[in-house]
Amino acid sequence: MNSFRANGTKIGFIGLGGMGSRIAARLLTAGFQVSIFARNPAKRGAFKAKGATACDSVRELARSVHVVLSCVTDDQAVRDVYFGADGVLENAKPGTIAIEMSTILPATSRELASKGAQAGIPVLDVAISGSTLAAELGTLTLLAGGNPDFFQASQPIFQAIAAKFFHMGPSGAGTTMKMVVNAILGVGMQAIAEAGALGEKAGLSREILLEVLSQTAVIAPAHVGKLSRAARGDYTPQFPLPLMNKDFRLILELAGEVGAAMPATSAAFQLNTETLATHADLDFSAVMEYMELVTTKKASGQSTTG
């Protein structure tokens, strides 16, 4: 099987959110012919100005490319893109490859792969691990499930957008690994929020606490930048809190399906949901600010529920 190299490969990209827009931009920079679709006309216009072909529908895009990539918000959005009379599977030529990059349930990935196979369109689930900055720099980690031959053929595409990419197993394995990764990401952030609030309440300088904590071995690279931003009171969304909340729900749904006990994740989801009520437009690291507020209220005898 030939590789999908920049020279001659037409890529269609669906979904130009925080991650998708940066990935699509890197594919353009790498020399791929890129067609794009997003519901927002302004986003389509911006990418047209960068040299992409702007399509007015998924149907139009699917009919004109060799590889379809998609990065959308949730399972229903994936179904809307791929299924139905106007979807990718109905309109792409047999032999077109689909690389689905959204954070969704593994069951949805397997459903999409099954229906793709019936339409003659192989589907890889290629979940993304990394921040919007990593997407911009091309240093993402990709977690793939599906046919290993198509994974191999897609590596020139992966090399344009990621520093590392792994084939995890059959369809659904990529999104399963994303559940594992994001469980650690979310629970780890909650642990940092609680520990930091404890240190502050016990008299440590917040500035020094966060600076030193970021230099210890217990802080994962994904959390280091969050500490420096939190020290400045900066919780502008890189990974928005509502998306982390959605991922917690997916993780716990998968846990229920397979019978995995996840008490720490369940507790972190509860606190994440409480934070969402007042910090919905901020980064998921805003749980740090929320825990500081909860600790202050508890110390003064105030209610922590509103």
Buried (B, 14 or more C-beta within 10 A) or exposed (E): EEEBBBEEBBBBBBBBBBBBBBBBBBBBBBEBBBBBBBEEEEBBEBBEEEEBBBBEEBBBBBBBBBBBBBBBBBBEBBBBBBBBEBBBBBBBEEEBBBBBBBBBBBBBBBBBBEBBBEBEBBBBBBBBBBBBEBBBBBBBBBBBBBBEEBBEBBBBBBBBBBBEBBBBBBBBBBBBBBBBBBBEBBBBBBBBBBBBBEBBEEEBEBEEBBEEBBEEEEBEEBBBBBBEBBBEEEBEBBBBBBBBBBBBBBBBEBBEEEEEEBEBBBEBBEBBEBBBEEBEEBBBBBBBBBBBBBBBBEEEEEEEEE
